[in-house]
Amino acid sequence: MSELNGSAPAGAPRDILNIDEAAELLGVSVKTFNKVLHTENIPARKIGREWKFSRAALIAWVGAGRSQDFYSPEGEDETDKIVRPEAPRGEKARRTAGWKIEY
């Protein structure tokens, strides 16, 4: 097979990866990789029903990330931003108390 269709000589890493191979490259489970795929801007292309990833693009994407992008500024706690409605006296607050349901 030729290198154009993603295959490589025996023992050589492939340039184009499927989701299982991409997750293995990054050292995470496929489930975790799938979550990141849908929440981050991972370089990928969906061909038919399958996702394809460039090995070089994934490595560059990881290298371009900065840990500080994932942490709040000092002294600012994410839980401080959550506003929950208070329950009436004597009642326990429900997680869904502030939800607005439209019909």
N, C-alpha and C positions, 0 to 999 in steps of 0.2 A: 504494500500500500504506500501511497505517497505522503509526504509531509503536509501537503495542501489540505487533506481531509482530516488532519488532526492526529494521525498516527505518526509514530517516530520509530527509529530503529530500536531494537530490543535493548532495554536498560536505560534508554534516554528519556528524559521527561517530555511529556506532550505539551505542545503550546496551547491547545484548546482543550478545556476541561469541562466535564459535566458537573452537576451540582455535588455529587458524591466526592469527586476528585478535588473540587474547589474547597469543600469543607475540610477534607483531609489535609490539603496544602496549608490551610490556616490553622489546623489543629483543633477544630471545633466539631461538634456533632452536626449532622445535616439539619436537625431541628433548629439549633441555634443559628446556623448559617442562613436558613430560610427566614428566620425572624429578622436578622440583620439585612438580608436582601430586600425585605419589604419596608424597612424603616430607615435605612441609610441609602446613600447614593453609590452602591457598588457598581463598578464597571461591568456590565453584562449585556447580553443580547438574548432575547427569547426567539427561538426558531421553532416554529410549530408549537408543540406542547412542552418543549425542553428548553432550559436555560443553558447557555454556553458562556464560558468565561475564559479570558485570556490570562495565562499564567503570569506574564509580565505585567499586565494591567492590574491584577490583584496584588502583586507584590508592590507595585508603585503606589496603589491605593492605601495599603497598610503603612507604607513608609511615609506617606504624606500626612497621616493622621497625627494629631497632637493630643496627649492625655488631658491637657488642661481644657480642651474643648468639651470634656465630659464631666467636669466638676464645676460646681457653683462658685462664684466669687467668695472669698474668705468672709466668714461671718453670716453668709446668707444660706439658710437651710431651706431645701425644697419643701419641707413640711410646713414652713411658715406661709407658703403661698396658697395652701389649701384652705378654703373657707367653707366650713360646714355649718348648716343651720342648727340652731339650738333646739332641743326638744322641750316641750312644755314641762312644767314642774311635775315630778313624779313619774315621768315616762322616759324610757331609754331612747336615745337618738338612733334613728335608722340611717343606714348608708344611703338609702334612696330618698330620704326626706326632701332633698332639694331638687329632685328631678321633676321636670315639667313634661307631662305626657300629653301629646296632642293627638286628637282623633280625626 
